[in-house]
Amino acid sequence: MRIIILGPTASGKTELSIQLAEELRTSIISADSRQCYKHINIGTAKPSEEELQRVPHYNISLLDPDEEDSAMDFQKRADQWEKGILQESDHVIYAGGSTLHIQSLIQPFNEMPEAKEENIAELEAQIKLEGLESLYKKLERVDPEYASKMDGLNRQRIIRALDVWMQTGQPFSSFHNNDPVQPDENTLVFGLKWPRQKLYDRINQRVDNMIKAGLVEEVKSILKDHPKDLQSLNTVGYQEIIKYLDGEWTLDKAIEKIKTSTRRYAKRQITWYKRWDFVHWLEADEMNVMEMKEEILNRLS
């Protein structure tokens, strides 16, 4: 059985998934679009070394920061990992909040053309001349459906979608399965639900904890060996600290911007998940981790 634990950022997916995996004696595959990168730890709320020792994890610290990745790449990796895990266990657990990654598990992508280097170079040149937002506006014109699903201005996804359109004349979204999103009989999906203000309070506290844990120092360390325009760093938390390090913002302003952007991201995640009527919602503010785990186990029996 495939068990997916989703929810907005800071909702408590990590500890629940670990306790469940311990109970079921299985492994966890992270469905997070940034935890797969080495060195990008604090700002992605990557499981700690202690947590990683409790349960085997996949898709954690797998890629170098300068490697590109996509939901389709994740889907292919996850398929292989899942097959291996299910040879040893009756269950596999996915935990994460990246919407396209989660959807790729439930509704796999159709095959599409490989990237064309000439197109990539042309699009990169346009970004340097006109900025990323100009390409996003172009994407809105040629593929409004995919543009509307994007979590912010994701450089790699914008380039990939436009590359496919340039090669085929078809919108990137047309390569996605257009059937209604619905898990198969071997997949159960659970979501952690919080009242909006309590979730926002958790987000604010998490950001403060990230700063105390050394997020600024982590970004400095990454930038010693890597350029700041990497796809892997184009994410909430890292972009704001980069602006602080570049002297554009004070640290206090960067922290407030991280909190604001993270709250907006959580809101987009919730809006996406609400369209799925198959999610079994767990009232995380009314249940402790043990109670949520028992609820999941009861549905498995």
C-alpha positions as CSV (number, residue, x, y, z in Angstrom):
1,M,0.0,0.0,0.0
2,R,1.2,3.5,-0.9
3,I,0.6,6.0,1.8
4,I,0.9,9.7,1.0
5,I,1.1,12.3,3.8
6,L,0.6,15.8,2.5
7,G,-0.1,19.2,3.9
8,P,1.1,22.8,3.8
9,T,4.5,23.8,4.9
10,A,5.0,23.6,8.7
11,S,2.0,21.3,9.3
12,G,4.0,18.5,10.9
13,K,4.4,15.9,8.2
14,T,7.9,14.9,9.1
15,E,7.3,13.5,12.6
16,L,4.0,11.9,11.7
17,S,5.6,10.1,8.7
18,I,8.6,8.9,10.7
19,Q,6.4,7.5,13.5
20,L,4.2,5.8,11.0
21,A,7.2,4.4,9.1
22,E,8.6,3.0,12.4
23,E,5.3,1.3,13.2
24,L,5.0,-0.2,9.7
25,R,8.7,-1.0,9.4
26,T,9.1,0.8,6.1
27,S,10.8,3.7,4.4
28,I,9.9,7.3,3.5
29,I,10.3,9.0,0.1
30,S,10.4,12.8,0.4
31,A,8.0,14.5,-2.0
32,D,9.7,17.8,-1.6
33,S,11.2,19.7,-4.6
34,R,14.2,21.0,-2.6
35,Q,15.1,18.4,0.0
36,C,16.7,16.4,-2.8
37,Y,19.6,18.9,-2.9
38,K,22.8,18.6,-0.8
39,H,23.6,21.5,1.5
40,I,20.2,23.0,1.2
41,N,19.0,21.9,4.6
42,I,17.7,24.4,7.1
43,G,15.5,26.4,4.7
44,T,13.9,23.2,3.4
45,A,13.2,21.8,6.9
46,K,15.1,18.7,5.9
47,P,14.8,15.9,8.4
48,S,17.7,16.0,11.0
49,E,20.4,13.4,11.1
50,E,18.7,11.9,14.1
51,E,15.4,11.6,12.2
52,L,17.2,10.1,9.2
53,Q,18.7,7.5,11.4
54,R,15.3,6.5,12.8
55,V,13.9,5.6,9.4
56,P,15.4,5.1,5.9
57,H,14.7,8.1,3.7
58,Y,14.9,8.6,-0.1
59,N,15.1,11.7,-2.2
60,I,17.1,13.5,0.6
61,S,20.5,15.2,-0.2
62,L,20.7,13.3,-3.5
63,L,21.7,16.0,-6.0
64,D,24.3,18.7,-6.1
65,P,22.9,22.3,-5.9
66,D,23.8,23.0,-9.6
67,E,21.9,20.0,-10.9
68,E,18.4,20.5,-12.4
69,D,15.4,18.5,-11.3
70,S,11.7,18.3,-12.1
71,A,8.5,16.6,-11.0
72,M,8.9,14.2,-13.9
73,D,12.5,13.3,-12.8
74,F,11.1,12.8,-9.3
75,Q,8.3,10.6,-10.6
76,K,10.8,8.3,-12.4
77,R,13.1,8.1,-9.3
78,A,10.2,7.4,-7.0
79,D,8.9,4.6,-9.2
80,Q,12.2,2.7,-8.9
81,W,12.5,3.4,-5.2
82,E,9.0,2.3,-4.5
83,K,9.4,-1.0,-6.3
84,G,12.5,-1.8,-4.2
85,I,10.8,-0.8,-0.9
86,L,7.7,-2.9,-1.6
87,Q,9.9,-6.0,-2.1
88,E,10.8,-5.7,1.6
89,S,7.7,-4.1,3.1
90,D,3.9,-4.1,2.6
91,H,3.8,-0.3,2.6
92,V,5.7,2.7,1.3
93,I,5.3,6.3,2.7
94,Y,5.6,9.5,0.8
95,A,5.7,12.8,2.8
96,G,5.9,16.2,1.3
97,G,4.0,19.3,0.2
98,S,5.3,20.0,-3.3
99,T,2.0,19.9,-5.3
100,L,3.3,18.7,-8.7
101,H,5.4,16.1,-7.0
102,I,2.4,14.8,-5.1
103,Q,0.2,14.9,-8.2
104,S,2.8,13.0,-10.2
105,L,2.4,10.0,-7.8
106,I,-1.3,9.9,-8.2
107,Q,-1.5,10.9,-11.9
108,P,1.8,10.2,-13.7
109,F,2.9,12.5,-16.5
110,N,2.8,11.4,-20.1
111,E,6.1,11.1,-22.0
112,M,7.3,14.4,-23.6
113,P,10.3,15.5,-25.6
114,E,13.8,15.7,-24.1
115,A,15.1,19.2,-23.5
116,K,16.6,20.9,-26.6
117,E,19.8,22.7,-25.8
118,E,19.3,25.4,-28.4
119,N,16.0,26.4,-27.0
120,I,17.3,26.4,-23.4
121,A,20.2,28.7,-24.5
122,E,17.8,31.0,-26.2
123,L,15.4,31.2,-23.2
124,E,18.3,31.8,-20.8
125,A,19.5,34.6,-23.0
126,Q,16.0,36.1,-22.9
127,I,16.0,36.0,-19.1
128,K,19.3,37.9,-19.0
129,L,17.9,40.6,-21.3
130,E,14.3,40.8,-20.2
131,G,14.1,39.1,-16.8
132,L,12.3,35.9,-15.8
133,E,8.9,37.6,-15.4
134,S,8.8,38.3,-19.2
135,L,9.1,34.6,-19.9
136,Y,6.4,33.9,-17.3
137,K,4.1,36.3,-19.1
138,K,4.8,34.5,-22.4
139,L,4.0,31.2,-20.7
140,E,0.7,32.7,-19.5
141,R,-0.1,33.4,-23.1
142,V,0.8,30.0,-24.6
143,D,-0.1,27.8,-21.7
144,P,-2.3,29.6,-19.1
145,E,-3.3,26.3,-17.5
146,Y,0.3,25.3,-16.5
147,A,1.2,28.9,-15.6
148,S,-1.8,29.0,-13.1
149,K,-0.5,25.9,-11.3
150,M,3.0,27.1,-10.8
151,D,4.3,27.9,-7.3
152,G,5.8,31.4,-8.0
153,L,8.3,32.2,-10.7
154,N,10.0,28.8,-11.0
155,R,12.8,29.4,-13.5
156,Q,13.4,25.8,-14.5
157,R,9.7,25.0,-14.9
158,I,9.1,28.1,-17.0
159,I,12.0,27.2,-19.3
160,R,11.0,23.6,-19.6
161,A,7.4,24.4,-20.4
162,L,8.4,26.9,-23.1
163,D,11.0,24.5,-24.5
164,V,8.3,21.9,-25.0
165,W,6.0,24.4,-26.6
166,M,8.8,25.6,-28.9
167,Q,9.5,22.0,-30.0
168,T,6.0,20.8,-30.4
169,G,3.7,23.8,-30.7
170,Q,1.6,22.2,-28.0
171,P,1.3,23.5,-24.4
172,F,3.2,21.7,-21.7
173,S,0.0,21.0,-19.8
174,S,-1.3,19.0,-22.8
175,F,1.3,16.3,-21.9
176,H,-0.2,15.9,-18.5
177,N,-2.9,13.2,-18.0
178,N,-6.2,15.1,-18.4
179,D,-8.2,12.5,-16.6
180,P,-9.6,13.5,-13.2
181,V,-7.0,13.2,-10.5
182,Q,-7.9,10.1,-8.5
183,P,-5.6,7.6,-6.6
184,D,-5.8,3.9,-7.4
185,E,-7.0,1.3,-4.9
186,N,-3.5,0.8,-3.5
187,T,-3.0,4.5,-2.6
188,L,-4.3,6.3,0.5
189,V,-3.8,10.0,0.9
190,F,-3.8,11.8,4.2
191,G,-3.6,15.5,4.8
192,L,-2.7,17.6,7.9
193,K,-5.2,20.3,8.4
194,W,-4.7,23.4,10.6
195,P,-6.9,26.5,11.3
196,R,-5.3,29.2,9.1
197,Q,-4.1,31.5,11.9
198,K,-2.5,28.6,13.9
199,L,-0.7,27.4,10.7
200,Y,0.6,31.0,10.2
201,D,1.8,31.1,13.8
202,R,3.7,27.8,13.2
203,I,5.2,29.2,10.0
204,N,6.4,32.4,11.7
205,Q,7.9,30.3,14.6
206,R,9.6,28.0,12.1
207,V,11.2,30.8,10.2
208,D,12.5,32.3,13.5
209,N,13.9,28.8,14.4
210,M,15.6,28.6,11.0
211,I,17.4,31.9,11.5
212,K,18.6,30.7,14.9
213,A,19.7,27.4,13.4
214,G,22.0,29.2,11.0
215,L,20.1,29.8,7.8
216,V,22.2,32.9,7.0
217,E,25.5,31.0,7.5
218,E,24.1,28.1,5.4
219,V,23.4,30.4,2.5
220,K,26.8,32.0,2.8
221,S,28.5,28.6,2.7
222,I,26.5,27.5,-0.4
223,L,27.4,30.8,-2.2
224,K,31.1,30.2,-1.7
225,D,31.0,27.4,-4.2
226,H,27.9,28.1,-6.3
227,P,26.3,31.0,-8.1
228,K,23.2,32.6,-6.6
229,D,21.0,32.1,-9.6
230,L,20.8,28.3,-9.3
231,Q,17.4,26.6,-9.7
232,S,17.8,24.9,-6.4
233,L,18.2,28.3,-4.6
234,N,15.2,29.8,-6.3
235,T,13.0,29.1,-3.4
236,V,11.5,30.8,-0.3
237,G,14.1,31.4,2.4
238,Y,17.1,31.4,0.2
239,Q,16.2,34.2,-2.2
240,E,15.4,36.5,0.7
241,I,18.7,35.8,2.5
242,I,20.6,36.3,-0.7
243,K,19.0,39.8,-1.0
244,Y,20.1,40.5,2.6
245,L,23.7,39.3,1.8
246,D,23.7,41.5,-1.4
247,G,22.8,44.5,0.8
248,E,19.4,45.0,-0.8
249,W,17.5,44.3,2.5
250,T,18.2,44.4,6.2
251,L,18.1,41.0,8.0
252,D,14.8,42.0,9.7
253,K,13.2,42.8,6.3
254,A,14.5,39.5,4.9
255,I,13.0,37.5,7.8
256,E,9.6,39.2,7.4
257,K,9.7,38.6,3.7
258,I,10.4,34.9,4.3
259,K,7.4,34.7,6.6
260,T,5.1,36.5,4.2
261,S,6.2,34.4,1.2
262,T,5.9,31.2,3.2
263,R,2.4,32.0,4.3
264,R,1.4,32.8,0.7
265,Y,3.0,29.5,-0.4
266,A,1.0,27.6,2.2
267,K,-2.2,29.3,1.1
268,R,-1.5,28.1,-2.5
269,Q,-0.8,24.6,-1.3
270,I,-4.1,24.5,0.6
271,T,-6.0,25.8,-2.4
272,W,-4.5,23.0,-4.6
273,Y,-5.3,20.2,-2.1
274,K,-8.9,21.4,-1.5
275,R,-9.7,20.3,-5.1
276,W,-9.0,16.7,-4.2
277,D,-12.0,15.0,-2.5
278,F,-10.0,11.8,-1.9
279,V,-7.8,13.3,0.9
280,H,-8.5,12.0,4.4
281,W,-8.0,15.1,6.5
282,L,-6.5,14.9,10.0
283,E,-7.4,17.7,12.3
284,A,-3.8,18.4,13.4
285,D,-4.7,21.0,16.0
286,E,-7.1,18.6,17.8
287,M,-5.0,15.4,17.5
288,N,-1.5,14.6,18.7
289,V,0.9,12.6,16.5
290,M,0.0,9.3,18.1
291,E,-3.7,9.9,17.5
292,M,-3.1,10.8,13.9
293,K,-0.9,7.7,13.4
294,E,-3.6,5.5,14.9
295,E,-6.2,7.0,12.6
296,I,-4.1,6.1,9.6
297,L,-3.5,2.6,10.9
298,N,-7.2,2.1,11.4
299,R,-7.8,3.0,7.7
300,L,-5.2,0.5,6.7
301,S,-6.8,-2.4,8.6
